[in-house]
Amino acid sequence: MGQKPATTKSPRKNSGPVLAREREVAKTEAIGALLTRPIAILPAKVGDPIRKLRRGYRPRMRAQAEK
């Protein structure tokens, strides 16, 4: 009692990029069908890296859609 468990580093921190599978590509195709212009950061094919959307990007997407 009183001892802290040994800390371990996250294995994801040192791993490579997360790659898109068929499921993610299908989702991005569905999202892309709703957009007036494609978003370049969405994966287009299996094996493309999945990149983060920048925080605050959603309002920009919405504003573009309303134009």
For each residue, the residues with C-beta under 8 A, 3 or more apart:
1:
2:
3:
4: 7
5:
6:
7: 4
8:
9: 13 14
10: 13
11: 14 15
12: 15
13: 9 10
14: 9 11
15: 11 12
16:
17: 49 50
18: 49 50
19: 46 47 48 49 50
20: 24 25 28 43 45 46 47 48 49 50
21: 24 25 46
22: 25 26 46
23: 26 27
24: 20 21 27 28 43 50
25: 20 21 22 28 29 43 44 45 46 48
26: 22 23 29 30
27: 23 24 30 31
28: 20 24 25 31 32 42 43 44
29: 25 26 32 33
30: 26 27 33 34
31: 27 28 34 35 39 42
32: 28 29 35 38 39 42
33: 29 30
34: 30 31
35: 31 32 38 39 61 65
36: 64 65 67
37: 64
38: 32 35 42
39: 31 32 35 42 61
40:
41: 51 53
42: 28 31 32 38 39
43: 20 24 25 28 48 49 50
44: 25 28 48
45: 20 25 48
46: 19 20 21 22 25
47: 19 20
48: 19 20 25 43 44 45
49: 17 18 19 20 43
50: 17 18 19 20 24 43
51: 41
52:
53: 41 57 58
54: 57
55:
56: 59 60
57: 53 54 60 61
58: 53 61 62
59: 56 62 63
60: 56 57 63 64
61: 35 39 57 58 64 65
62: 58 59 65 66
63: 59 60 66 67
64: 36 37 60 61 67
65: 35 36 61 62
66: 62 63
67: 36 63 64
